[in-house]
Structures are given as C-alpha cells and as structure tokens.
Amino acid sequence: MKYIGAVMIFFTCTLIGTYAADRKKRALDECRAFLDMMIYVKNQIGYFSAPTKEIYRAYENNILEDIGFLPAIRSCGNDEVYIDAFVSAFDSIEPKLSVSPDIKRLIRTFGSEIGKSMQPQQMKTFDFCIDNMNEREKELKTQTQKDVKLCRVLGISAGAAAVILII
C-alpha cells in the first residue's frame, strides 16, 4: 500500500510540474497569436484600407478563437457604432490571458488606435506596438524555454523526494 501511495505522489508532483510548464507555454502562444493578429490588421489597413469589420471577420487563429477573443470581437460587429470593438473584446477576455501586464498594455495600445486617427499615425503606432511585441515575444520565448525545463525538473524532483521520504 505504501508503494502505491508513493507512486501516486510521484505522478501527482510530475503532473503539477507539467501543468506549470504548459501555463508558461500558453503565455508564449497567446503572445504570438496577438502579434500575428497585429501584423495582419496593420497590413489590411495599410495596404488595402480594409474596414475593420471585414478584417475581424476574415481573421482566423485557433488560440484567439479558443480564449474567446475572436468571437467577442465579431459579436461587436452587430452594433451600428464599431469604435473600440478591439478594446472591448480584449477587456472581456483579459482575465483569462496568461501574458504579462506589459504585453496586455501593448495589445490594448494597439487596439485603441484602430480607426481613431489618420492612416499614417495609425501605422506609426502599429509599428511601435509590433516592434515592442516582437521584442517581448523573443524575451518570453527564451524565458519560457528555461521555465518549462525548470518546472518539469522540479515536479519530477519533488515527486522523487516525496517517494524517498515515504519509502
């Protein structure tokens, strides 16, 4: 009986470490998804002067779909006034996000500029946000690689230590 309990504790600790590692990966995936959307929106506005309703309807991303951002932004399309659709959709899903407050601020800055100024000013703000988001994504990628390894090793180590103490 003691050995079965030890094995269960080992697997539980390992699963906790794996879960923590997956949360770190999710933050990186969310950052990449928003960065891809930012680039897409910038290109659609800059090259095609596409209306935001069409941009949001045409964009597809599984991660943003799963966290509820794309359904939220598309549901704003039913309103007659379509200002701040990006920001209001972002506000509705912000508590679910795993990204840092700094990245959330960049996303909000990007979204708050859509449709509120002349195209050259929008492009400058878009470029600023995209450049900063690229930097954050690179930093997050490096940090995530370290953290994922650490979480997994700590989970396995804690499980092994618990097993040794029990046996």
One Martini backbone bead per residue (centre of mass of N, CA, C, O) as a GRO file, in nm:
protein
  167
    1MET     BB    1   0.057   0.064  -0.020
    2LYS     BB    2   0.298   0.256   0.003
    3TYR     BB    3   0.382   0.235  -0.301
    4ILE     BB    4   0.128   0.347  -0.426
    5GLY     BB    5   0.145   0.624  -0.290
    6ALA     BB    6   0.423   0.700  -0.405
    7VAL     BB    7   0.340   0.691  -0.703
    8MET     BB    8   0.114   0.902  -0.685
    9ILE     BB    9   0.293   1.135  -0.588
   10PHE     BB   10   0.485   1.139  -0.823
   11PHE     BB   11   0.270   1.193  -1.046
   12THR     BB   12   0.155   1.451  -0.926
   13CYS     BB   13   0.415   1.622  -0.934
   14THR     BB   14   0.460   1.589  -1.237
   15LEU     BB   15   0.189   1.718  -1.326
   16ILE     BB   16   0.237   1.993  -1.199
   17GLY     BB   17   0.489   2.060  -1.366
   18THR     BB   18   0.347   2.035  -1.643
   19TYR     BB   19   0.131   2.249  -1.595
   20ALA     BB   20   0.325   2.486  -1.552
   21ALA     BB   21   0.457   2.462  -1.832
   22ASP     BB   22   0.194   2.508  -1.998
   23ARG     BB   23   0.142   2.799  -1.899
   24LYS     BB   24   0.397   2.916  -2.026
   25LYS     BB   25   0.328   2.838  -2.318
   26ARG     BB   26   0.059   2.994  -2.338
   27ALA     BB   27   0.179   3.276  -2.325
   28LEU     BB   28   0.338   3.252  -2.588
   29ASP     BB   29   0.099   3.185  -2.775
   30GLU     BB   30  -0.057   3.448  -2.722
   31CYS     BB   31   0.157   3.642  -2.817
   32ARG     BB   32   0.174   3.535  -3.107
   33ALA     BB   33  -0.122   3.574  -3.184
   34PHE     BB   34  -0.132   3.883  -3.145
   35LEU     BB   35   0.098   3.947  -3.337
   36ASP     BB   36  -0.035   3.835  -3.591
   37MET     BB   37  -0.281   4.022  -3.579
   38MET     BB   38  -0.134   4.289  -3.594
   39ILE     BB   39  -0.010   4.243  -3.871
   40TYR     BB   40  -0.271   4.197  -4.022
   41VAL     BB   41  -0.410   4.466  -3.961
   42LYS     BB   42  -0.193   4.650  -4.071
   43ASN     BB   43  -0.202   4.541  -4.364
   44GLN     BB   44  -0.504   4.592  -4.422
   45ILE     BB   45  -0.489   4.900  -4.373
   46GLY     BB   46  -0.231   4.983  -4.537
   47TYR     BB   47  -0.298   4.832  -4.826
   48PHE     BB   48  -0.647   4.819  -4.829
   49SER     BB   49  -0.839   4.977  -4.640
   50ALA     BB   50  -0.988   4.800  -4.450
   51PRO     BB   51  -1.244   4.716  -4.279
   52THR     BB   52  -1.276   4.600  -3.963
   53LYS     BB   53  -1.501   4.395  -4.001
   54GLU     BB   54  -1.351   4.234  -4.223
   55ILE     BB   55  -1.097   4.170  -4.069
   56TYR     BB   56  -1.231   4.011  -3.831
   57ARG     BB   57  -1.382   3.799  -4.006
   58ALA     BB   58  -1.116   3.684  -4.163
   59TYR     BB   59  -0.979   3.612  -3.911
   60GLU     BB   60  -0.758   3.335  -3.807
   61ASN     BB   61  -0.730   3.175  -3.471
   62ASN     BB   62  -0.720   2.931  -3.240
   63ILE     BB   63  -0.636   3.078  -2.983
   64LEU     BB   64  -0.831   3.326  -3.004
   65GLU     BB   65  -1.080   3.146  -3.015
   66ASP     BB   66  -1.048   2.989  -2.741
   67ILE     BB   67  -1.038   3.262  -2.555
   68GLY     BB   68  -1.269   3.463  -2.711
   69PHE     BB   69  -1.184   3.704  -2.895
   70LEU     BB   70  -1.312   3.664  -3.177
   71PRO     BB   71  -1.607   3.639  -3.088
   72ALA     BB   72  -1.613   3.918  -2.946
   73ILE     BB   73  -1.537   4.095  -3.196
   74ARG     BB   74  -1.773   3.993  -3.378
   75SER     BB   75  -2.012   4.080  -3.189
   76CYS     BB   76  -1.958   4.392  -3.236
   77GLY     BB   77  -2.068   4.395  -3.541
   78ASN     BB   78  -2.380   4.452  -3.463
   79ASP     BB   79  -2.312   4.726  -3.427
   80GLU     BB   80  -2.317   5.040  -3.549
   81VAL     BB   81  -2.092   5.104  -3.363
   82TYR     BB   82  -1.723   5.037  -3.426
   83ILE     BB   83  -1.591   5.138  -3.166
   84ASP     BB   84  -1.381   4.959  -2.964
   85ALA     BB   85  -1.388   4.649  -3.026
   86PHE     BB   86  -1.110   4.551  -2.943
   87VAL     BB   87  -1.110   4.651  -2.646
   88SER     BB   88  -1.374   4.515  -2.551
   89ALA     BB   89  -1.281   4.227  -2.618
   90PHE     BB   90  -1.029   4.233  -2.443
   91ASP     BB   91  -1.168   4.291  -2.170
   92SER     BB   92  -1.336   4.018  -2.168
   93ILE     BB   93  -1.044   3.829  -2.170
   94GLU     BB   94  -0.811   3.922  -1.981
   95PRO     BB   95  -0.833   3.722  -1.728
   96LYS     BB   96  -0.746   3.462  -1.915
   97LEU     BB   97  -0.472   3.557  -1.950
   98SER     BB   98  -0.103   3.479  -1.944
   99VAL     BB   99   0.008   3.739  -1.988
  100SER     BB  100   0.158   4.016  -1.932
  101PRO     BB  101   0.096   4.342  -1.857
  102ASP     BB  102   0.278   4.455  -2.084
  103ILE     BB  103   0.137   4.306  -2.318
  104LYS     BB  104  -0.146   4.410  -2.264
  105ARG     BB  105  -0.076   4.706  -2.315
  106LEU     BB  106   0.004   4.673  -2.613
  107ILE     BB  107  -0.264   4.564  -2.714
  108ARG     BB  108  -0.435   4.804  -2.624
  109THR     BB  109  -0.286   5.021  -2.786
  110PHE     BB  110  -0.341   4.903  -3.059
  111GLY     BB  111  -0.659   4.893  -3.039
  112SER     BB  112  -0.701   5.207  -2.972
  113GLU     BB  113  -0.604   5.305  -3.274
  114ILE     BB  114  -0.829   5.190  -3.428
  115GLY     BB  115  -0.994   5.437  -3.613
  116LYS     BB  116  -0.866   5.730  -3.467
  117SER     BB  117  -0.683   5.794  -3.717
  118MET     BB  118  -0.472   5.844  -3.933
  119GLN     BB  119  -0.292   5.628  -4.112
  120PRO     BB  120   0.000   5.722  -4.042
  121GLN     BB  121  -0.045   5.713  -3.733
  122GLN     BB  122  -0.126   5.421  -3.713
  123MET     BB  123   0.135   5.298  -3.830
  124LYS     BB  124   0.320   5.398  -3.606
  125THR     BB  125   0.180   5.251  -3.376
  126PHE     BB  126   0.193   4.969  -3.494
  127ASP     BB  127   0.501   4.954  -3.515
  128PHE     BB  128   0.559   4.994  -3.219
  129CYS     BB  129   0.398   4.748  -3.112
  130ILE     BB  130   0.532   4.529  -3.286
  131ASP     BB  131   0.822   4.570  -3.196
  132ASN     BB  132   0.767   4.523  -2.894
  133MET     BB  133   0.638   4.242  -2.927
  134ASN     BB  134   0.884   4.106  -3.048
  135GLU     BB  135   1.063   4.143  -2.802
  136ARG     BB  136   0.879   3.997  -2.597
  137GLU     BB  137   0.873   3.727  -2.749
  138LYS     BB  138   1.175   3.664  -2.727
  139GLU     BB  139   1.193   3.675  -2.420
  140LEU     BB  140   0.969   3.464  -2.367
  141LYS     BB  141   1.102   3.230  -2.513
  142THR     BB  142   1.353   3.209  -2.338
  143GLN     BB  143   1.205   3.187  -2.062
  144THR     BB  144   1.027   2.940  -2.131
  145GLN     BB  145   1.247   2.732  -2.175
  146LYS     BB  146   1.350   2.746  -1.884
  147ASP     BB  147   1.079   2.705  -1.726
  148VAL     BB  148   0.998   2.430  -1.837
  149LYS     BB  149   1.237   2.274  -1.733
  150LEU     BB  150   1.207   2.351  -1.436
  151CYS     BB  151   0.921   2.243  -1.383
  152ARG     BB  152   0.977   1.949  -1.454
  153VAL     BB  153   1.213   1.898  -1.260
  154LEU     BB  154   1.064   1.978  -1.000
  155GLY     BB  155   0.838   1.770  -1.018
  156ILE     BB  156   1.020   1.520  -1.019
  157SER     BB  157   1.184   1.587  -0.764
  158ALA     BB  158   0.950   1.604  -0.563
  159GLY     BB  159   0.851   1.319  -0.613
  160ALA     BB  160   1.115   1.173  -0.536
  161ALA     BB  161   1.138   1.287  -0.251
  162ALA     BB  162   0.870   1.174  -0.146
  163VAL     BB  163   0.936   0.878  -0.197
  164ILE     BB  164   1.183   0.861  -0.014
  165LEU     BB  165   1.033   0.942   0.248
  166ILE     BB  166   0.827   0.706   0.245
  167ILE     BB  167   1.048   0.470   0.208
   0.00000   0.00000   0.00000
